[in-house]
Amino acid sequence: MCGIIGYVGNRHPEEILLEGLKSLEYRGYDSSGIALKNEKEIQIIKSVGKISQLEDKIKATKLIDCNMGIAHTRWATHGGPNEVNAHPHRVGKIVLVHNGIIENAKELREELERKGIVFQSETDTEVACALINEYYEDDMITAIDKAVERLKGSYALGIMLEGSNKLYAVRKDSPLIIGVGKDGMYIASDVKAIIKETNQYILLGEKEIVELSNHSYKIIKDKKEVLKEVLTADVSKEAQEKGNYKHFMLKEIMEEPIVLENTIKPYLDDMNLIPDLTCYEQIHIVACGSAMHVGFIGKQLFEEKAKIPCSVECASEYRYKDVLYDRKTIVIVISQSGETADTIAALRKAKENHIDTLAIVNVKTSTIARESDKTLFIEAGPEIAVATTKAYILQVAMISLLAYRSALVRNKEEKRIENELKKLPRLVEEIINRRDTYLKIAKKIYQEENVFFIGRLMDYAICLEGSLKLKEISYIHSEAYQAGELKHGTISLIKENTPVIGIITNEKIKEKTISNMEEVKSRGAFLITISNSKVDCGDINITLPKISEYLEPILVVPTLQLIAYEVAKLRGCDIDKPKNLAKSVTVE
Ligand code: F6R
C-alpha cells in the first residue's frame, strides 16, 4: 500500500527510483510518479496504471541533470486514481510524497484555503505539502516540526525543498527507513526497495525528522539530534526474484516445505521456547484477513486442546469496541508485515489496558515486532505476492505450536507430536507436487460465478482461507460456510455444476459433513472433497495423509492455495498483484 523511495547522492536518480518503485509494486498501487531536483529546477512526472507506463513516460521525457529525487506508488484513499491525485505533490517550494492518511486533512484544507491556497488535487497529501510550505521560513526542520504538530493520522513523508541540496523525511505510524549507501543516501518504505544498492539501513522512529545530504544524515526529534544504530538487512536479492517460476505466488507456495522446516526447527529440541499460556483465563486473537483466519484455527486448538477460552476478532472492529478484559487475558496479534494499521491499533489498545501481548510476525524490524511484549517470528523470508501463502502456513504452524505447548502443560497425558512435526515439511512437499489434480479441479471451476467451501469446526476455519484465496486472486465470488449452516438460506444459490469444496479432517464430525455434502450434491453441485480418510461422495476426491490434529490444517492449506492459483491462471489474472489489493495495509 503506497510505496516511497527517495535518493540523494552522486548519481542520477532515475534508475534507482524506478528500480525501487518496481520492488515496491508488490504492496499494491494504482498510479505512480517521480520528482527530480537540482539547484534550479524540479521536474515531476506521473502516470496512472503500472510502473511500466510511468517508465515509458520517463523515457519519452528529457530529464534534468540532477542527483536527488523522490518517487511514489499510490493506492488511492482521498480522491480517485488519476494523474492529478498521484504523488509527488508540489505546493510553493515544497515537493513531497506520502504514505498513510492525514485524518484532519479536511479541516486543514479549509484553513489553508482561507489563506488563499488553491489546491489542485483531492488528496490529503497536498494538504500536508501546503502546510509545510506555509510553515517554511528559512529552516526546514522547524517547518516540518510545526507541521507534525498539526497533522493527525498516519504518515511517512519524503520531502524536497526548492533550492536546497538536502532531502528530508519524517514518519508517524507508517513505515520508513533510511538507507546508507556508498554512492548516496536513501529513504524507502521498505528495505526491499533499496537492497540492490545497499543493505545498510536505519529504522526511523515516530516523529523523527531526517535530513539527508549526499553522504551524511542527521536525525532530529524534539529539536535534539538522535543517534541511531545502522542495521544490516538480511534480505537476499534472490529471495526477491521469481527465478524460474511464472509467479511469485507459485514460488512462495513451493518454498513452503523449506520455510516450515526453518520455522519449526528450534522448537523440535525445546518446546519450552514457546510460551505457556495456561496462566491466562482467556485469549483474544486479533488480526486482519488471512492472519485472522489463522486465529480461527488457533481458537479451535486453544479451546479443545489447551482448554483456554479464546475469541478471534478482526482488528478493525476490536480497536473500536468495548472489550471486556474482566479475566486474565493475553492478546495475540498475528501479522506477516507487522505494519497493518488496524492490528497495530489493536495491539496498542491492549497495551494501554495493561494486557499482556504476544505477536506472531514475519518482518522482524516491523512496528508490531518492536511494540509487543513477546514475539514469535516465522521464517518466511520476503513474501512478494500480494496474496499470502507461505507466511499464512507458517502462522498456522506457529499458532498450533502455541496451543500444543499449553496443552502439554494442561494435560500430562497429551500425545507428543514432535515426530510428526519432523515429517511435516516432506508431507507438504508431496502435497504441493500434485499439480495435475489441482489443474483438473481448476478446469471445472474457472468459468463459474460462485464457489462454496464447506466444513465444520476446524474444517470451517480452513475453508475461510480457501475461499479468500480463490476470490482475491481469481475474482470469482466464493463463500465459506459452516457445513450445517448452508441449508439455512445460502443453499438456494446451489445450482447445476456450482462447485462446492468440502473439507473433512475430523473423524468426529465426518458423517455430519458428508450429509451436508450429499445435500448440495443432490441439488446439482459439482463436489470436490478434501479429506484425510476415505471419502468418495465427491465428483473429485482428494485424500491427504493422516497426521496429528494440530497439524492437519497445514496439509489442507497448500491444496487450497494451489487450486486458487490454477483457477486464477486459467482466467488470465494478474496473480501476484490482484486489483485493488495492497500487501501491507498501512491505513485504516
Ligand atoms: C490475503 C492477505 C491479507 C493479509 C492481511 C493482513 O491473502 O494477504 O488478507 O493477511 O492484509 O496482513 P498482515 O499479515 O501483514 O497483517
Residues whose N, C-alpha, C, O or C-beta is under 5 A from the ligand:
A	BS01	F6R	C288 G289 S290 A291 I334 S335 Q336 S337 G338 T340 V386 A387 T388 K583 V585
